[in-house]
Amino acid sequence: MKLKNDFLWGGSIAAHQVEGAWDEDGKGPAIMDFVTAGEYGQARGIHESIQADVRYPSHTGIDFYHRYPEDIKLLAGMGINALRISIDWSRIYPQGDDSTPNKAGIEFYQNLVDELLKYKIKPIVTLYHFEMPINLVRKYGSWENKKVIEYYLRFCETMFQALKGRVTHWVTFNEMNHIDPQSEASDIFTYIIAGLKYSELTNKKQTLANIGYNMTLASCAAVRLGHKIDKHNEIGCVFGIEPVYAVNSDPDNVLTAFKQMDRDFYQIDAMCNKKFPQYKLDEYKDQGINLAVSAEDAQIFKEGSLDFIGMNYYASSVANYAGASEKGSALFGGLQNTFLPVSKWGWTIDPVGLRYLLNYTYRKYGLPIMITENGLGAVDEISADGRIQDPYRIAYLSKHIQEMKKAIEIDQVNCIGYLTWGPIDLVSATTGQMSKRYGFIYVDIDDQGQGTAKRLKKDSYYWYQQVIASNGTEIQYDSK
Ligand code: BGP
């Protein structure tokens, strides 16, 4: 298998990390609008109400809401043929349970999509990327309440209809798999996904299981709905998964690693195998967690299976093991791998892990896989002549593309696209920083929100242009 001519090369962004304009044109407050900026080792604050003199990065983002024509023109200059965007639910239904949608919000996304189509860039639209109206959390208790599924589906229907004929590729949810009753979670991870703080949940295991189940059900119901509205719709769900390796070949450690990695797959099982997995229900039962699949739900799982799997890939980790002396500090709490380097933010850099994960996932489901995020968060410096040299980013991306190509060309994995995270610098989700940059395009805004907001092309901009123009054959980097 070779990279197909219509292979998708592009990037991914999320509304709350770029748009800003958090209270303009009828947008309601959403969960991330209450989150302050943090940094590596210092968690983002989660506030009950907006406080004066506090910086909430989503309020201004990179001002994409007003600057998107300029930004899309720059992105188009690299030759990308796909951009994954998200729709901020709170722009469409400001309170989540409003009786009618906000026209200005719909128009914004119609115009944004038209701008992409003008440059022949395929819009890939995520319907939930950490952007829930806060009212749905406070009034209904977030995803634990089935009423929220109804409101989500109404929002999906509004957008499927509003963008019918313009958008064919959809993503129901971004990274719901981090909701996991079996492991301790940080407040920011449960908050980002469901607007709830882990430390404040009273019945943690039951609540997280309910949320994981309801989101899975909502995704399947959205797929079914999207197919009904337009048979051309290709609908996927995006997962943030990582390979989990064993520290050594001790079979106990190998089994522990397998179990830790497998935990992230029960929702994909449900979405691809037309059935919520019985093993998960039995496992829950053993742990005193009650979950029952109604006949109506079973029908939804049956009729709402995915067309493709979206994979966000950044890092791998090593499973904890009995007698480990160190505490897990890798991305999702695993141990660091002594064979591999880490980014400045402690994320393990493992290009081969991408090939491994592509193989593992493709062999399990046989569905097309789109790499929906990949990238290196790094600090960039502007030199005196205005140039931004970022060979570290090029090195990271080119190594990952090489491994993806091996998965496609040697291992016969049907991978349909490669989207980098944040092709234009944006606000970091986990830290709220601007200085954790992923882009090919630099945005002159600092961690305090100060700067000209000017956009500048980095060296990697020209490199990605060359990668795309050659359909992935020229990935070398000439630093001159
Ligand atoms: C993914 C999220 C993105 C993005 C990315 C990088 O999990 O889908 O929203 O933010 O991680 O993370 P960060 O911004 O924390 O560096």
Residues whose N, C-alpha, C, O or C-beta is under 5 A from the ligand:
A	BS01	BGP	A14 G240 G377 V427 S428 A429 T430 T431
